[in-house]
Amino acid sequence: MTEAAGAKGGAETWERPPGWTRLEAAALAAILAIATALRFHDYTAAPRLSDNQDPLQFAWSGLTLFTKGVPYSWDVSTTYHVDFRLFANGTSYDIVHPWFSHPPLMSLLTGGWVYLQGARSLTDVTAEMVRPVGIVLGLVSLVLAYVLGRRILDRPAALIGVLLLAVTPGAVLLGREVETEALLAPLLLLGLLMVHRLHTGEGRWPAIATLIACAVLLPLTKITGLVLGASLAVVLLSLGHWRLTLAVVAGSAAGLGLYFGYAAIFDFKLFLAVLREWSNHRHGVLAGLDFITDNAGIGSTLHDGVWHLGWLGAAALLLRERLGPRAQLLAWTLVAYAAGIAVLGDTTLQARFGWYRIVLYPLIYLAAGFVCWEVIRRPSLPGLLLIMVLVGASASEMVLGRQWHPDAFVLVFVVGLLLMPSALTLWRKESEFWRAAAEVTTAVSLALIVLASLLTSINLGQVYQQL
C-alpha cells in the first residue's frame, strides 16, 4: 500500500508521529479553551452582520429546504427572478428561489442548526443563532491543525502555530464567520491527515474511506473545493499512490456531479445561467496575488502579520524540502489554493473578502509556527527582526490603535534590547551564554506578541470599530 515509513522525502522523512504526552494534551486543551472563550466572547459585536450578510444566505436556504422543500435566500444576481423584497436587520433583501449560488452542504448544516433552535421563517434567524456554526467549525479546524502539525513539524512549532491561531485578532475575527470556507478547512485538514496516515502505513480502508469522503464533500461545500481535491490528488500521485489518486479525482467529480444533480432537481437551466453570470464577472488574473498580499478584512482592512509570516515560512519549506511532508502537505496546498483563486476569483472583490482565507488559516499559522520555533531554537537576528516587523508590528497596532505615536528613541531602545542577544550571537558564535540569552529574548518577544494579541481579541468589538 505504501512505501516504507522511513523513506526519504526531501529533507525529512514521512514518519509516524510520537505518542501523546500528558503535558502536550494539557497544552492543547488549554489553547482550545482560550480559543473557545475568545471566539464566543461578545461574538456578535465583531464582525457585524451588516458587514457580511452571507451567513443569512446559508441559513435561509437551508431552513427553507427543510420547511418548504425548496431553497429560498437573498441574492444580488440579475439572473434570478426576485420573488419578494424582505425588510429585516435594518436593510432589504431580494429573495429568490430556487437558490443555488453555492453547493448545498453549508446551507444544510446551517439551516439544520437554526431549525433545531426553533427558527421556522426567514425573520426568525438571527446572528446569535447562526454564528456558533462558524465558531465550532473553526475550533474543530484548530484541533485538526495540531494533529496534522505534530506529524509534520516539531511539536513546539505546532503548538506555537495553534496558539497564534487561538489568540491573533484576525484569526478570532474570521473564526466567527459562517462561510463555506469554514467548512472547507476541517475537510481539507482531515484529508491531509488521511494522506499522511496512508503513506506511513497507519491506516487502510477506514483512512481510504475518509479521504474519499472528504474529496466528495469538498466540491459539495464550494466550487473551489475542486482545487483542494486536486491538490490532494497531486500529493498522492507524487508519492506513487496512483490508485488513490484516481479515487480522489473520482470522488471530487462525484461531489461536483451531486451539486449539478441537486440543481437539476429544481431548475437546471437557471442554474447554468447563474454559473454563466458568475464566470462573466471575473476580472483579470491578479486575484491570487491579492489573496496573499491585500489586507483583506470583512467590511474594512485587517492587518495580520502572521498571515504574511506563514507564506514566507511556506516558501522556505517548498525550497528546502521539495518532496517532504511539510512541503507537500502544508506548503503545496497553500500554493495550489492561491493558484485556484487566481483562476476562479474576481480581482475586484479581494479587498474586503477576507473570509476567502479561512480555509488556509490553520495551515498558514502552522507555517508561521514553524518560523517562530526555528528562530527560537536557532537564534537568528534577521529571523527575530522579521517576526517583529510582521507579527509584532501588527499586534502592537491592534492593541494600541492606529493613532499611536511611539517615540522613535524609546522604540529603538526596546527593540534593540530584545535584538541585542541575537545580534551578539553573530559575534560570539561559540558562547553558550549569549545563545541562551537569545533564545530567552526571542521567546519573550513572542510571548509579548501573544499577550498583545490576547488583549486585542478580548476587546475585539471595540477595536473592530476603529479598523
Rosetta blueprint (number, residue, H / E / L):
1 M L
2 T L
3 E L
4 A L
5 A L
6 G L
7 A L
8 K E
9 G E
10 G L
11 A L
12 E E
13 T E
14 W L
15 E L
16 R L
17 P L
18 P L
19 G L
20 W L
21 T L
22 R H
23 L H
24 E H
25 A H
26 A H
27 A H
28 L H
29 A H
30 A H
31 I H
32 L H
33 A H
34 I H
35 A H
36 T H
37 A H
38 L H
39 R H
40 F H
41 H L
42 D L
43 Y L
44 T L
45 A L
46 A L
47 P L
48 R L
49 L H
50 S H
51 D H
52 N L
53 Q L
54 D H
55 P H
56 L H
57 Q H
58 F H
59 A H
60 W H
61 S H
62 G H
63 L H
64 T H
65 L H
66 F H
67 T H
68 K L
69 G L
70 V L
71 P L
72 Y L
73 S E
74 W E
75 D L
76 V L
77 S L
78 T L
79 T L
80 Y L
81 H L
82 V E
83 D E
84 F E
85 R E
86 L E
87 F E
88 A E
89 N L
90 G L
91 T E
92 S E
93 Y E
94 D E
95 I E
96 V E
97 H L
98 P L
99 W L
100 F L
101 S L
102 H L
103 P L
104 P L
105 L H
106 M H
107 S H
108 L H
109 L H
110 T H
111 G H
112 G H
113 W H
114 V H
115 Y H
116 L H
117 Q L
118 G L
119 A L
120 R L
121 S L
122 L H
123 T H
124 D H
125 V L
126 T L
127 A H
128 E H
129 M H
130 V H
131 R H
132 P H
133 V H
134 G H
135 I H
136 V H
137 L H
138 G H
139 L H
140 V H
141 S H
142 L H
143 V H
144 L H
145 A H
146 Y H
147 V H
148 L H
149 G H
150 R H
151 R H
152 I H
153 L L
154 D L
155 R H
156 P H
157 A H
158 A H
159 L H
160 I H
161 G H
162 V H
163 L H
164 L H
165 L H
166 A H
167 V H
168 T L
169 P H
170 G H
171 A H
172 V H
173 L H
174 L H
175 G L
176 R L
177 E L
178 V L
179 E L
180 T H
181 E H
182 A H
183 L H
184 L H
185 A H
186 P H
187 L H
188 L H
189 L H
190 L H
191 G H
192 L H
193 L H
194 M H
195 V H
196 H H
197 R H
198 L H
199 H H
200 T L
201 G L
202 E L
203 G L
204 R L
205 W H
206 P H
207 A H
208 I H
209 A H
210 T H
211 L H
212 I H
213 A H
214 C H
215 A H
216 V H
217 L H
218 L H
219 P H
220 L H
221 T H
222 K L
223 I L
224 T L
225 G H
226 L H
227 V H
228 L H
229 G H
230 A H
231 S H
232 L H
233 A H
234 V H
235 V H
236 L H
237 L H
238 S H
239 L L
240 G L
241 H L
242 W H
243 R H
244 L H
245 T H
246 L H
247 A H
248 V H
249 V H
250 A H
251 G H
252 S H
253 A H
254 A H
255 G H
256 L H
257 G H
258 L H
259 Y H
260 F H
261 G H
262 Y H
263 A H
264 A H
265 I H
266 F H
267 D L
268 F H
269 K H
270 L H
271 F H
272 L H
273 A H
274 V H
275 L H
276 R H
277 E H
278 W H
279 S H
280 N H
281 H L
282 R L
283 H L
284 G L
285 V L
286 L L
287 A H
288 G H
289 L H
290 D H
291 F H
292 I H
293 T H
294 D L
295 N L
296 A L
297 G L
298 I E
299 G L
300 S L
301 T L
302 L L
303 H L
304 D L
305 G H
306 V H
307 W H
308 H H
309 L H
310 G H
311 W H
312 L H
313 G H
314 A H
315 A H
316 A H
317 L H
318 L H
319 L H
320 R H
321 E H
322 R L
323 L L
324 G L
325 P H
326 R H
327 A H
328 Q H
329 L H
330 L H
331 A H
332 W H
333 T H
334 L H
335 V H
336 A H
337 Y H
338 A H
339 A H
340 G H
341 I H
342 A H
343 V H
344 L H
345 G L
346 D L
347 T H
348 T H
349 L H
350 Q L
351 A L
352 R L
353 F E
354 G H
355 W H
356 Y H
357 R H
358 I H
359 V H
360 L H
361 Y H
362 P H
363 L H
364 I H
365 Y H
366 L H
367 A H
368 A H
369 G H
370 F H
371 V H
372 C H
373 W H
374 E H
375 V H
376 I H
377 R H
378 R L
379 P L
380 S L
381 L H
382 P H
383 G H
384 L H
385 L H
386 L H
387 I H
388 M H
389 V H
390 L H
391 V H
392 G H
393 A H
394 S H
395 A H
396 S H
397 E H
398 M H
399 V H
400 L H
401 G L
402 R L
403 Q L
404 W L
405 H L
406 P L
407 D L
408 A H
409 F H
410 V H
411 L H
412 V H
413 F H
414 V H
415 V H
416 G H
417 L H
418 L H
419 L H
420 M H
421 P H
422 S H
423 A H
424 L H
425 T H
426 L H
427 W H
428 R L
429 K L
430 E L
431 S L
432 E H
433 F H
434 W H
435 R H
436 A H
437 A H
438 A H
439 E H
440 V H
441 T H
442 T H
443 A H
444 V H
445 S H
446 L H
447 A H
448 L H
449 I H
450 V H
451 L H
452 A H
453 S H
454 L H
455 L H
456 T H
457 S H
458 I H
459 N L
460 L H
461 G H
462 Q H
463 V H
464 Y H
465 Q H
466 Q L
467 L L
